[in-house]
Amino acid sequence: SLKNRYQLQTNRLINDLSKRITIYPYGLSDSKGLVTFLDNQGNSTGRSRIEETNPDTLEEHKFDRIEIQTERLDDLIQPADQKILIKIDVEGHEKNVIEGMKEILSNNNCVLQVEVFQDAQKRFLAAMSNLGYRLFKQIGADHYFCNDKFNYSA
């Protein structure tokens, strides 16, 4: 949401990271386009999500419907042979985000922290395994993955 982007821009400025962090005003997905985004009207932005992944259990919450532009991360950046840490918390849109960054995941040493809820866990674990990633830790709904290029010892 616009509120989140302004907060991120402010934090980037306060921490003097403007030259090191680029903010892209897009939602990440598996394709470029426009989607309906449900922006939670409450104090927590944690319930905000792309409408197509909205579960029936959240129907009682109040959302503002806005159109947002989505992009594939692979189309925005093309790093190679880099160490990359990725955090994904997209309220049910995880598989789409991963589909849009397959090149980055295959060409780099990556560690991912992905919030995945139990109903989607089995399919998501299989998708990550197919990409050459293994689950090395789980804390609640947060799942930690790495590929074979990344050396991790717990």
C-alpha positions in Angstrom: 0.0 0.0 0.0 1.0 3.6 -0.3 1.2 3.9 3.5 3.7 1.0 3.6 5.8 2.5 0.8 6.0 5.9 2.6 7.0 4.2 5.8 9.7 2.3 4.0 11.0 5.4 2.2 11.1 7.2 5.6 13.1 4.4 7.2 15.5 4.3 4.3 16.1 8.1 4.7 16.4 8.0 8.5 19.0 5.2 8.3 20.9 6.9 5.5 20.4 4.0 3.1 19.1 5.9 0.0 22.2 4.9 -2.0 22.0 1.2 -1.1 18.3 0.4 -1.2 16.0 0.8 -4.2 12.3 0.8 -3.6 10.1 -0.5 -6.5 6.4 0.5 -6.3 5.1 -2.9 -7.4 3.6 -6.0 -6.0 5.6 -9.1 -6.8 3.9 -11.9 -8.7 4.3 -14.4 -11.5 3.2 -11.9 -14.2 3.1 -8.3 -15.1 -0.3 -6.7 -14.8 -2.9 -5.1 -12.6 -4.6 -6.9 -9.7 -7.1 -5.9 -7.1 -5.4 -5.4 -3.7 -7.3 -5.4 -0.4 -5.8 -2.8 1.8 -6.8 -3.4 5.4 -8.5 -0.3 6.9 -7.4 -1.2 10.5 -4.1 -0.5 12.2 -2.5 -3.7 11.0 -1.4 -4.0 7.4 -0.8 -7.7 8.0 -4.3 -8.7 6.7 -3.8 -6.8 3.4 -3.5 -9.0 0.4 -4.2 -9.6 -3.3 -8.0 -10.2 -3.6 -7.7 -13.5 -5.4 -6.0 -15.1 -2.4 -8.4 -13.7 0.2 -9.8 -16.5 2.3 -13.5 -16.5 3.4 -12.4 -16.2 7.0 -11.4 -12.5 6.4 -14.7 -11.4 4.9 -15.7 -9.7 8.1 -12.7 -7.3 7.9 -12.9 -3.9 6.2 -10.7 -3.4 3.2 -10.2 -0.6 0.6 -10.0 -2.1 -2.8 -7.3 -0.6 -5.0 -5.6 -1.6 -8.2 -1.9 -2.3 -8.0 0.7 -3.0 -10.6 2.5 -6.4 -10.4 5.8 -7.4 -11.8 8.1 -10.4 -11.9 11.2 -9.9 -9.8 13.2 -11.6 -12.6 12.2 -8.7 -14.9 13.3 -6.0 -12.4 16.7 -7.3 -11.4 19.1 -9.9 -12.7 21.8 -10.7 -10.1 24.1 -13.6 -10.6 26.4 -15.4 -8.2 25.3 -13.3 -5.3 24.4 -14.1 -1.7 20.7 -13.1 -1.4 18.4 -13.1 1.6 14.7 -12.9 0.8 11.7 -12.5 3.1 8.3 -13.2 1.7 5.1 -12.5 3.6 2.3 -12.1 1.1 -0.7 -13.7 2.7 -1.3 -16.6 0.3 0.4 -15.3 -2.8 3.8 -17.1 -2.1 3.8 -19.5 -5.0 3.1 -16.7 -7.5 6.0 -14.6 -6.1 8.4 -17.6 -6.3 7.3 -18.3 -9.9 8.3 -14.7 -10.8 11.8 -15.1 -9.4 12.9 -18.5 -10.6 16.0 -17.1 -12.4 17.2 -15.3 -9.3 16.6 -18.4 -7.2 18.6 -20.6 -9.7 21.5 -18.2 -10.3 22.3 -17.1 -6.8 23.1 -18.4 -3.3 19.8 -17.8 -1.6 18.2 -18.1 1.8 14.4 -17.4 2.0 12.2 -16.8 5.0 8.6 -17.4 3.8 5.4 -17.3 5.8 3.3 -20.2 4.7 0.2 -21.3 6.5 -0.6 -25.0 7.0 -3.3 -25.3 4.3 -0.7 -24.4 1.6 2.4 -25.9 3.3 2.6 -29.3 1.5 2.2 -27.8 -2.0 4.7 -25.0 -1.3 7.3 -27.4 0.2 7.0 -29.5 -3.0 7.4 -26.4 -5.2 10.5 -25.3 -3.3 12.0 -28.8 -3.5 11.5 -28.8 -7.3 13.5 -25.5 -7.5 16.4 -27.2 -5.6 15.6 -25.6 -2.2 15.4 -27.4 1.1 13.7 -26.5 4.3 16.3 -26.1 7.1 14.2 -24.5 9.8 10.6 -23.7 10.7 9.4 -21.4 13.4 5.6 -21.3 13.5 4.4 -20.3 10.0 7.8 -19.0 9.0 9.7 -21.5 6.8 13.5 -21.1 6.1 14.8 -22.4 2.8 18.2 -22.5 1.2 19.7 -24.0 -2.0 22.7 -26.2 -2.2 24.9 -23.3 -3.1 24.4 -21.7 0.3 26.4 -23.1 3.2 24.3 -23.1 6.4 25.0 -24.6 9.7 22.6 -24.3 12.6 
